[in-house]
Amino acid sequence: DSSCRSRGSHWMGSSETLRGVLEALDRMGLKHMCHVSLGISFAETGEGRASTKPLGKVGRLGLGRGLHTIHRKCKRLTPYEEVIVSLSRSLATLARPGAIPTFGFGDAEGGDATVFPFLRRGRFCADFDEVHRRYRFVSQNVEMGKRSCIAPLIYNAIDQVRAEGFQYHILVIVAEAPYSRSEEEDEASSSRSGAFWRRRSLGEMSSGAVTDRFIEKREEEAQWANQVEKALVEASHYPLSILFVGVGEGKHFQSVEEKFAHGRFPGQWFNNFGFVSYSYFQSAVKNFDKRQIPFVHHILRLVALHFTSIQMLYPDMLQQHQRKCLSSRSGDAADMARAVLSELPKKLQDADKTYKKKWSPLSAHINKSVTRIGEIAPSREDALSRIHSSAQSVWESCEEGEERAEE
């Protein structure tokens, strides 16, 4: 483990440029060879209850959804949309063609216990363009939840690694926090605590009951943190890289990074949790196109660092996995798969009947006469197509730069 960490540290120090990272990933043979999945939080947090003001005459879809409040004509992207577009510049080149499994969590039905797929019947999004389109549809129709936790999403990724033949997998989680509960629940808890204090002052309530209410939230957060820790420890025994992209206010990002991204937990084979604060890049670089480069650079450096560690540990990982499989077949162990993957939420299933993959999501649900995207000339593509067309891969950008230098 120590040699693995020292080698990773040396690699990080010798690949400070984006070109150096791309060359290292190319030498590792990762282009179009990685399984990539995406998890997006739909929990209602502090910012999830704000941002209800429409944007000018055009307005927004999904008012009151905070960071998920999308612009009708894509004139402004949500932080979640920006991350998806940025990932299409980087991880799209690493991903195996034709399948980007995408999941939601933290909704009203699943809460902190399960995750749901973006598409029905076991189908996956074909590329990040479709992930973006489907996200806009899901964010408008799913019911936001009161609490969330990334542990079920990590266990679901472990199940995916097993199903894929124990091949390298990258899980990207986009959320405001690894676990959370809405301010509405906090306010309700505070209200109950206030009632307890009033009853306590009248001698109707013991001090022990008041204390229990005050520490309720802390205990629940500690339980979630323990669940995430256990999930990370188990995931470190698999060729699985976990990248957490933080969006929103970022008031808890420092504690998240210190708790999960720095150091290792007992039993964790390598530090498999990478943290990236997208909020930092938003505040540091105002222009969206310009801030994609440092963000992409950070993401790819973490992928290369994790893969370096996994390469060294893979024989031990595979051997342990084979032993578990033999134990499971002989009946000495319970089924390794967990029931963390649920069906599409009921409200989303009803709305999904009107969804057409090849139609523009900007107005297809309102105007069924919209021309299919495949029939539109390039100059008349919808807003999302133009956004993803302009989001050129960083590999292509570097190759074009080399060609210009040679000329």
N, C-alpha and C positions, 0 to 999 in steps of 0.2 A: 504493500500500500504506500509506503514512504517513497519508494522508487517511482511509483506511478505519479505521485503528487509532484516530485521534483522534476520529472520529465514534462508534466503538464505546465509547470511554472516556467521551465526553460522555453517551451514552445510559445507560451504567451509573450515572453519577452522578446522572442526573435521574429514575431509576426505582428508587428504593430501597424503595418499598412494594410489597407483593404486588398491590394493586389497580392501581397504576401499570403494573406488568409485564403484567397481564392486559389492561388497556386498550391497551397498545402492541401486544401480540400480536394483539388483535382488529383494530386498525387495519391491521396488516400482512396481514390476511386469511388467517391460518393455521388458524383453527378448522375442524376436519374436512378439512383440505387437505394434511396432512403424511403422508408415508410413514414409519412408525415400526417399527423392528425391535429385537429384544432378543437379547443374547448372554450366556450364563451359564456360568461356569467350573465344571468338574467335576474339577479337578485336586486331588490329595491334597497339601495343604500342612501346615504345623505344626499348625494347628487341625483339619485334616482327620483327624488320627490321635488326637485327644483326644475328650473329651465322650462317654465310653462309659457313663456312669452313667444308669440309667433315671430318669424323672421320676415318682416316687410309684408308686401302684398301677397307673396307666394305662400308664406306660412310654412309650417312643418307638419309632418305626419307623426302621429303618436305623441301628441302633446302630453306633458307631464311625465315623460319617460327619461328625463335627465340625459345622461350620456348616450342613451339609445334613441334620442329624439332625432330622427333623420330629416334631412331637407328634401322636399318633394322633387326638385330637379337637380339634385347633386351639386348645387352651387357651393355647398359647404358640407364637409364630411364629418361624421362623428369620430371620436378617438378610436372606436372599435373599427370603423371603416378604414381609417388611416393605417391602422396596424395591418389589416388584411391586405391592403394595396401594397404596403411596404414588404410584407412577406412574399407577395407575388414577385417582387424584385429579387428575392434571395432564395428562400426555401423552395420556390417553384422549380428551380433548376436542379435541386437535390432530390425532389420528390419523384417517386415512380409515376410515370404518365397514367392518367385516367382515373385516379382515385385519391381524394383528399377527405378521409372520414372526418366529419365535423359534428360536434355535440354541444348541447346547451345544458346548463345546470343552474340551480338556484331559483328555478321557476316556482310558481305557487303549488303545483302538483308534486314535483320531485323534492323540492326544498334542499336540505343538506344530505339526503340519503341516496338519490339516484341521479342519473344523467339521461338525456333524451337525444336521439339522433335528429339531424336536420332533415333527413329524407326518410320516407317509409320503405318498408319491405327490404331492409338491408342494403339499400342503394347508397352510394357515396357521391359526393360532388366530384365532377370531372376535373376541375381546376379551381384556382383561387378566384377566377372571374365568377364562376357559379357559386362559390362560397359566399362572395360578396352579395350576389343577387339574392341568394337564399337567406342570408343574414337580414337583409332589408325586409324581406317578407316575414320572417320569424319575429323580428323585433317589433313589428307592427301588430302582431296577432297573439303572441304569447302573453300569459298573465304573469307579471313580475312577482317573485316570491319574497318572503320576509327574511329568509336565512339561506346561507350557502356554505359549502365546504368543498375543497378540491380533492379530498381523499377519494371519494367514489370515482372521480375522473381519472385519477392515477391508477386505481385498481382496474378500471375499464381498459386503460392503455396496456396494463400488464396482460390482461386477457387477449388483447389484440396481438401482442408480441408472441404469445403462445400459438395463436391461430395462424400467424404468418410464417411459422417455421423458425422462430427464434432469430429473426433478422433485425438489423438495427432500425430503431424507431425513434422519431422525434415527436414529442408531445408539446404543443404550444398552448399555454393557458392565458387567456386575456380576461382580466378581472380587476376590480378595485382592491380586492384583498383576498388572501387564501381562504379566509372564512369570515363571515360577517352576519349580522342581523340588522334589520332595518331600524331607522330612528323611531318609527311608529311603535315598535315593540319596546324600545328603550324608554320612550315617553310613557307608555302604559305601565312599564315596570316602575318608573319614577313616580307616576301618579299613585300606584299602589303603595309605594314606600311612603309617600307623603301622607296617605290615609293611615298607614300604620303609625307614623309619628304622632298624628293627631290623637289616634286611639291610645297610643302609649302615654301621651301627656295626661289623658283622662284616667290612666290606670287600667285600661281595658286590654292592653296587649303587653306581652312580656318583651324584654329587650332582645331575647334570643330570636323571636320571630322577625323583629325589625332587621337584625343583623343578617338573617337568612336572605331577606329580600335584597339587601345591598350587595351581597356577594354572589347572588344568582348569576349575574352576567359574567363575572370573572370565572366562575366555575365552568360555565358553558364554553367560554373561550379556551380555557385550559383543556377541556375535553376535546374540542376541535383540534387544538394544536397537537395533542397527543395522537389523534387519529391521523393527522397529516404526517407526523414524525414516523409512525408505524408504516404508513404507505410508502414514504420515501425510503425507509430502510429496506422494505421488501423489493421495491422497484430497483434498488441498486444492485440486486442479484440478477438483473436482466439487462440486455443491450438496449436500454431505454434512456433517452436524454429528455429531461423535463425543463422547459423554458417558461418562466412566468413573466408575462408582460403586464406591468402595472399601469393602469389608466386612472384618471380622476385626480382628486385633490392631493393624494400621496402623503397624507399626514401619518400613515402607519408604515410607509415603505421602508424606512430605516430599520425599524424593529423587525420587519419581515426579512429583510436582507441579512441582518445579524443573526436571526434565529434559524433560518433555513439554508441560506446560501453560503455562509461562512462556517468553515469547520465541518465536522461530521458527527452524526449521532452514533451511539454504540450499536455495532452490527451493520453499519452502513459501509459498504465496500468501497465506494468512491462518492465524491460530492456530485450527485446527479441532478442537483437543483440549481438552475441558473436564473438569476433575477435581472430584469431589465426594466427600468422606470421610463416608460414612454412619456410620462408627464415632464420628466427632466428635459427630454429633447424638445418637447413642445415649448417650454419656457426658455430654453437656451437658443433655439433657432426658430424664428417665427414663420419662415417660409417652408411650406410642406415639402416641396420638391428637394430643397436643400437639406432638410433634417432627415430625409430618408437614408442618406448615405451613412452618417454616423450610427444611426439605429441599426441598419443592415449589417454594418461592420461589427457592432457589438454582438448581434445575434449569431453571426457566422463564426466569430471567435469562440463563443461558448460551445457551438456545435463541434468545432474542431478539437477543443480541449476535452469535452466529454468523450468524443470518439477515440481520442488518444488513450484515455483511461480504459475504455471498454475493450480496445484491442488487446491490452495487456491482461485484462481479467476474463476475456471471453472463454478460454478453455475451462476455467473453474466454473464460470456461469453455466456453460453448456453441460458440464458433468453433473452439477447439482440439479439442473432442470431434468436431466435424464433419470436421475435417481428418484425425483419426485413423480415423474411419469410412471415409472415402474411400481412405485409404492401405491399410486392411485389405481393402477390396473389390478394390482393384487388385492385391493380392498383394504390396505393398511392405512389409507388416508382418504379423507373426504374429497369430493369433487373440488378441484382447484378453482374453478370458475365461480365468480360471485354474482349475485343477482343485483347488480348496480345499474344495468342498462334497461331502461323502461321504454314504453311505447311513446309515440308522439302525443303530447298533451291533448286532451279532448278538444279544447278550444282551437288548438292549432290544426287538428284533424279536420274540423268543420271548415275552417278557412282554407285548408289545403285543397279542397275540392275545386276551388277556382284558380289555383296556381298553375301556370303553364311555364315550364322550364325555358322555352325558347322565346317567350314574350318579354317585352320590357317590363320590369317590375315597377317602373315609375308610374304607369297608368293602366297596366293590363287588368288590374282588379276593378278598375272603375269603367274603363272604356274597352269593351271586347273587340272593337274594330281595329285595335292597334296592329300594325303590320309586324309580321314575324321578323326577328332580328336577322335571320339568315337571308331574308329577301331584301334587306336594306343595303343600298350602296354605301361603301366606306365613308363617304363624305356626309352621309345622313345617319350615321350610327347614333344610338342613344348615348346619354351622358356617361353611363357606366362603361360602355365599350370604349369610349374615348379615354376615360381615366385609365383603364387597364392597358390600352394600346400605348399610352404615353409612359406607363410604368415599365420602362425597359429593364431587362435583367442586368444586374451588375456585371455578370460575366460578359454580356454583349457590349456593355459600355467600355469595359477594360480592353476587350479585343479591338473595338473600333479605335480606342486611343492608341493601341500599339500600331495599328495600320497607318494612322495619321503620322505617327513618329517615324515609321519606316519611309513614308513618302517624303 
